[in-house]
């Protein structure tokens, strides 16, 4: 079974025309949800299934296109946009119930408390049967001072997810600064890891399940920097690791606030997160698997998305990652099964119902 844990809704252009109406109308239009006919949506859903069949994917976990989110604007626009996408995901699932699962878009809105998303979470999980939520770590879209994911601002959401046994997929959204959205994704997903990793979030919410997109942003490649940063901030023996450190300066790096992170190396804290495989490059995947372990990585491609370019060396699309992972000699058969199937079941839990057989 091949479960793609990171994929996005394929929808007709009508949906994005509706988004433009929301954004430019100043709130005068858009009181209703986007209206898209079944035959239009089914055509998009069928095209996605054809792509899945082409690369050997059995199930995709669908969320909205993240760079299309409306988080730095009117709250009501964000609510309408999130609900429209979630309804279309649910309708897409209904066309192919064995091939798709839903991950909820949230109406995050800069300047509002995180509790504004709770009604949409309840609706998507209880009414639509979705399996998790997509969380944007920067609803300010690069323009505002958004609290990092270690800030108490987010605690009510973490508490709710723990109470509901609900998985969180971290994926940044659009931006309005000097970055492209691809650059913004990697920056914010890296900050998501480092901010939580030096905090007491996992101490407060030990059963919290977080998957970070795009292989954890830049962190796997800069892990030595964060290892050193961690050690320079430790103020006591690391106990079980058998390593001790005499701190050289209290101002070196960012302050550690969590009890657990004061007693473990950064590479150990890193293994508290889950990661997808949406990296599109074999050496990077090998580094990720070796660093955090195959048991923390979920197969994810974002297909169709930014990896749809064709690699001139293989004549395959970059997001055709199944044969790439299968070719990694350091992975055992059991580890490959973890990446392709078992870890998705562990991450999403009982909500991810997998059929015995898959058909279109």
Secondary structure, DSSP 8 states (H G I E B T S, - for coil): --EEEEEE----HHHHHHHHHHHHTTTSS--S-----HHHHHHHHHHHHHHHHHHT--EEEEE--GGG---SS-HHHHHHHHHHHHHHHHHHHHHTTTTEEEEE-----TTS-GGGGHHHHHIIIIIS---EEEE-S-TTTTSS----TTSGGGHHHHHHHHHHT-EEEE------SSS-HHHHHHHHHHHHHHHHHTSSHHHHSTT--EEESGGGTTGGGSHHHHHHHHHHH--S--GGG--------TTSSS----TGGGGS-HHHHHTTSEEE-TT--HHHHHHHHHHH-GGGEE----SSSTT-SEETTTTEETT--HHHHHT-TTS-HHHHHIIIIIHHHHHHGGGS---SS---
